[in-house]
């Protein structure tokens, strides 16, 4: 009986993952811009971000002065995961910090963050389970903007991209950005 129950739960989990699909979809424009060799800058906009029902700045203040102080450094660390994964996996566009070489801007507008649970990492390591348990979840949009015209040529909708669990907030958020970059690079034009 236990084997049947375990098999049923495992099957349900696998089916759910197949149906879930890619949490990143094309909202408007053409993703072929990502497949064409070019250079882009990266910007992440947290100005409208909510963590739960709180604005990001209130969430950080609620966690303490050290979280407010460390946020600029930790958000840069997290973004570096996006840069690294995107530049490894993209067959066309690459990210750069050289403004004079860039033709595009990738603008990630973070609307919602679930900062995850650092304790899940230890539970996962102790008893097994999904490394995704406790990972940061993000929803929002990604705009690929032509720097000459200042017009978005492609807009992507992000619906709950989830990273892996880890005790450190910056790394946990970075793993989510790495997953986002991977999902973007796997997109195909329909």
C-alpha positions as CSV (number, residue, x, y, z in Angstrom):
1,X,0.0,0.0,0.0
2,X,2.8,2.4,0.9
3,X,4.5,1.7,-2.5
4,X,1.2,2.5,-4.4
5,X,0.8,5.7,-2.4
6,X,4.4,6.7,-3.0
7,X,4.1,5.9,-6.7
8,X,0.9,7.9,-7.0
9,X,2.4,11.0,-5.3
10,X,5.5,10.8,-7.5
11,X,3.4,10.5,-10.7
12,X,1.2,13.4,-9.6
13,X,4.4,15.5,-9.0
14,X,5.8,14.6,-12.4
15,X,2.5,15.4,-14.2
16,X,2.3,18.8,-12.4
17,X,5.8,19.7,-13.5
18,X,5.0,18.8,-17.1
19,X,1.8,20.8,-17.2
20,X,3.3,23.8,-15.5
21,X,5.5,24.6,-18.5
22,X,7.7,27.7,-18.7
23,X,6.8,30.5,-16.3
24,X,8.3,33.0,-18.8
25,X,6.1,33.8,-21.8
26,X,6.2,36.4,-24.6
27,X,3.8,39.2,-23.9
28,X,4.6,41.3,-26.9
29,X,7.2,41.7,-29.6
30,X,9.6,39.2,-31.0
31,X,12.1,37.2,-29.1
32,X,14.3,36.8,-32.1
33,X,16.1,39.9,-30.8
34,X,17.6,37.5,-28.1
35,X,18.9,35.1,-30.7
36,X,20.7,37.8,-32.7
37,X,24.3,38.6,-31.8
38,X,24.3,41.9,-29.9
39,X,25.2,43.5,-26.5
40,X,22.8,44.5,-23.8
41,X,22.9,46.2,-20.4
42,X,21.0,44.8,-17.5
43,X,18.9,46.8,-15.1
44,X,16.7,45.4,-12.3
45,X,13.9,47.7,-11.2
46,X,12.6,47.1,-7.6
47,X,10.6,50.4,-7.4
48,X,7.2,48.6,-7.4
49,X,8.3,45.4,-5.7
50,X,6.1,43.8,-3.0
51,X,7.3,41.2,-0.6
52,X,4.1,39.6,0.5
53,X,1.8,42.6,0.9
54,X,4.7,45.0,1.9
55,X,6.7,47.3,-0.4
56,X,10.3,46.0,-0.6
57,X,11.7,48.9,1.5
58,X,9.2,48.2,4.4
59,X,10.1,44.5,4.2
60,X,13.8,45.3,4.5
61,X,13.2,47.7,7.4
62,X,11.2,45.1,9.2
63,X,14.1,42.7,9.0
64,X,16.5,45.2,10.5
65,X,19.0,47.9,9.7
66,X,21.6,45.4,8.5
67,X,19.2,44.2,5.8
68,X,18.6,47.8,4.6
69,X,22.4,48.4,4.7
70,X,23.2,45.2,2.8
71,X,20.5,45.3,0.2
72,X,22.4,47.3,-2.5
73,X,25.4,44.8,-2.3
74,X,23.2,41.7,-2.1
75,X,21.0,42.8,-5.0
76,X,24.2,43.3,-7.2
77,X,25.4,39.8,-6.1
78,X,22.0,38.3,-7.1
79,X,22.0,40.1,-10.5
80,X,25.5,38.6,-11.2
81,X,23.9,35.2,-11.3
82,X,21.6,36.4,-14.1
83,X,24.6,37.8,-16.0
84,X,26.6,34.6,-15.7
85,X,23.8,32.2,-16.7
86,X,22.5,34.5,-19.5
87,X,26.0,34.9,-21.1
88,X,26.7,31.1,-20.9
89,X,23.3,30.0,-22.3
90,X,22.4,32.7,-24.8
91,X,23.4,31.9,-28.4
92,X,22.9,35.5,-29.5
93,X,22.6,38.5,-27.2
94,X,25.2,38.9,-24.4
95,X,25.2,41.2,-21.4
96,X,27.9,43.8,-21.0
97,X,28.7,46.7,-18.6
98,X,30.1,48.8,-21.4
99,X,27.4,51.3,-22.3
100,X,29.1,52.3,-25.6
101,X,29.0,48.7,-26.8
102,X,25.3,48.0,-25.9
103,X,22.4,48.2,-28.4
104,X,19.8,47.0,-25.9
105,X,18.8,47.1,-22.3
106,X,17.3,44.1,-20.5
107,X,15.0,45.7,-17.9
108,X,13.7,43.3,-15.3
109,X,10.7,44.8,-13.4
110,X,10.2,42.9,-10.2
111,X,6.6,43.1,-9.2
112,X,6.5,40.4,-6.5
113,X,9.1,38.5,-4.5
114,X,8.7,35.7,-2.1
115,X,12.1,35.7,-0.4
116,X,11.9,31.9,0.3
117,X,12.9,30.1,3.5
118,X,16.6,29.7,4.3
119,X,15.7,26.9,6.8
120,X,14.4,24.7,4.0
121,X,18.0,24.2,2.7
122,X,18.9,22.4,5.9
123,X,15.8,20.3,5.9
124,X,16.4,19.3,2.2
125,X,20.0,18.4,3.0
126,X,19.0,16.3,6.1
127,X,16.0,14.4,4.8
128,X,16.1,14.9,1.0
129,X,13.5,16.6,-1.1
130,X,13.4,19.2,-3.7
131,X,16.2,21.8,-3.8
132,X,13.5,24.2,-5.0
133,X,11.8,24.0,-1.5
134,X,12.4,27.4,0.1
135,X,13.7,29.1,-3.0
136,X,13.0,32.7,-3.9
137,X,10.0,33.2,-6.2
138,X,9.7,36.2,-8.5
139,X,6.9,37.6,-10.8
140,X,7.1,40.6,-13.0
141,X,8.1,41.5,-16.6
142,X,11.3,41.6,-18.6
143,X,11.6,44.3,-21.3
144,X,14.2,44.2,-24.0
145,X,14.6,47.9,-25.0
146,X,16.3,49.3,-28.1
147,X,18.6,51.9,-26.7
148,X,18.4,54.1,-29.8
149,X,14.6,54.3,-30.0
150,X,14.0,53.8,-26.3
151,X,11.2,51.4,-27.3
152,X,10.7,47.9,-26.0
153,X,11.1,45.4,-28.9
154,X,10.1,42.5,-26.7
155,X,8.2,42.2,-23.4
156,X,8.2,38.9,-21.4
157,X,5.8,38.0,-18.6
158,X,7.3,36.3,-15.7
159,X,4.9,34.2,-13.5
160,X,6.6,32.8,-10.4
161,X,10.1,31.8,-11.5
162,X,11.5,29.9,-8.6
163,X,15.1,29.4,-7.6
164,X,16.8,26.9,-5.3
165,X,17.0,27.0,-1.5
166,X,20.1,28.3,0.2
167,X,20.8,29.9,3.7
168,X,22.2,33.2,2.3
169,X,19.5,35.7,0.9
170,X,21.7,37.0,-1.9
171,X,22.7,33.6,-3.2
172,X,19.1,32.3,-2.8
173,X,17.9,35.3,-4.9
174,X,20.8,34.8,-7.3
175,X,19.7,31.2,-7.9
176,X,16.2,32.6,-8.9
177,X,17.8,35.0,-11.3
178,X,19.9,32.2,-12.8
179,X,16.7,30.2,-13.3
180,X,15.1,33.3,-14.9
181,X,18.0,33.7,-17.4
182,X,17.8,30.0,-18.2
183,X,14.1,30.2,-18.9
184,X,14.5,33.3,-21.1
185,X,17.3,31.6,-23.1
186,X,15.0,28.6,-23.8
187,X,12.2,30.6,-25.2
188,X,11.1,29.9,-28.7
189,X,9.1,32.2,-31.0
190,X,5.6,30.9,-31.6
